[in-house]
Amino acid sequence: MEDKLIARLENNLTVINALLNNRDVEEFNFKPQPDAWSMFQVLSHLVDEEQFDFRARLFSVTENPAKQIPAFDPIRTMAGKTFIDEDYNELLDQFMDERLRSLAMLRTVEKPQWDQAFLHPKAGPLSARFFLVNWVAHDYIHIQQINRLAYQYLEQATDAALDYAGNFRIG
């Protein structure tokens, strides 16, 4: 099962790149509401998650489950960003590079101990498998979010009725 999940992370890389590539400034900065995230912010979050959450925590658990997993607060991290000096295309390249690094690391682990778990004081045991499954699920959440943003941008930018296309009302 874990090999399939790792393959899914690789497939998701292709999907995320296709969804976020070749967007103009107006589109990747578009927010349907002031407190919503733009595609730019979603991409920045994906880079952070790749570096500081899923990969770091999964490998922490496989290397030493008794050791405290790395701390990371994605909401606080995003709130502290201004994006003024960020380049969208460079950030997309960074996400691609980080995911490829994660995949290489996942594929080179000899006899991974997927059931090894860190005992979190509130959440209970958090295994390497738990982090891997949730990593894939996290991709799915943001793939859905990016599609929703693309749809909302199209709706707003064209001022056209999109009912003929079908119903795209995702949760």
N, C-alpha and C positions, 0 to 999 in steps of 0.2 A: 504493500500500500504506500509506503513512504516514497518508493521510486516513482510512483504515479503522481504523488503530490509534488515532488521535485520537478517532474516533467511539466506539471501544471504551472508551477512558478515560472518556468521557462516560456511556456506558451503565453502566460499572462504578460510577460515582458514584451512579446511581440504585439499583443493586443493593446497594451498601454502605450507603447511607442506609436502605433498606428493611430490611436485615438488622439494623442497629444501633439503629434508632428504636424508641421505645416499649418499652424494656426497664426492668424494675424494678431497684432497687439490688442486690438479692441476685443477680439474673441477670448483670448486667454486671460484678459483682465475682467471680463464680464462677470457681474454678480447679479443674480435675479432679485436679491434683496440685500440691503446694506450689511446685514450680519451673516450672510451666506459666504461660503468660500468660492473663489474663482478657480479656474483650471490651474492658474499659476500657483495658488495656495495649495491645491490638491497635490500638484507635482512636488512642491517643496516638502509637504508632509510625507509623501512617499519616499523621498530621499532620506528624510530624518528617520522614518520607520525602518528603512533598509539598514541604515548604519547603526542606530542606537537602540532599536527595540528588538525586532524578530531575530535577526542574525546574532546580535550580541547576546540575547537571552538564551536562544537555542544552544549556542556553543558554550555558554557559561554552564548550562545544565549538563551538557554532555561531558565537559571537561572536569567539572567538580560540582556535583549537585548540592553539596553541603555549603558551598560559598554563596553569599548573598548575590542575587541576580542584579545586573546593572540597573540603576534607577533611571527612569525616563518619564517625563510628563509631556505628552504630545500637545495638550491644550496650552499649557504654559509656554512651551517652546514656540508654538505658532503665534501666540499673542505677543511675543517679544520680537517678532520679525516685521520689518518695514517694506521689504522687497524693492527699495529704491535703487540699490546698486546691483540687484540680481539680474542676470540675463536668462531669459526663458529657455533659449536653445542650449545654453551651457548647462542649465539645470537639468534639462531633459537628457543631455549627454551624461551628466553625472549620475542620474538615476540608472541609465542603461549600464554604465560602468559598475556601479555598486551592485546591481542585480547580477551581472555576469560574475562579479567577484563572489557573491553569495552562492551562486550556483556551482562555481568551481570549488568552493570550500565544502559545500554539501556533498559533492561527488567524490571528493578525495578523502573523506573520513573513513577510516578502516573500522568496520564492525561498529557502526554507531549504536549507542545505547539509548534507543528511542524511549524506553520506559523509565530511564533515570529521571528523577524529579527533584526540584527544589521545593521544600516545604514552606510555602508562603503562610505567614501568620494569620491572614484573613481568608485568602482564597483556597488554601489547602495545597495539595501537591500539584505542581505545574511541571509536567514532563516535557521532554524534548519533542515528543510527538504532538503534544498540546500546542506548542509554539508553532510547529510546522503546519498543522491543520489550520490554525488561526491566521497564519501568514497568508495562506491561499485564500481564506475567507475574506481577509482584509483587502486583498487585491480585488475580489469580486465586488465588495462594497464600493470601492473607489472607481472601478470600471463602470458600475451603474451610475455613480455620481457624475462622472465625466460625460456619459451619454445623456444624462438628464440636463446637464449644463449646455451641451451642444444643441439639444432640442430647444431649450429655453432661449438660447441665443438666436437660433434660426427664427424662432417665433417672433422675437422682439425686433431683430434686424430687418426682417422682411415685411413685418406687419401683415402677414398673410394668414388666412385661416388654414390650419393644418389638419382639420378634421378628416379630410379626404385621405390622408396618409394612414389613418388608423388611430387607435387610442394609445397614447404613450404616457399614461398616468401611473408611474411607478411610485409606490409607497412614500 
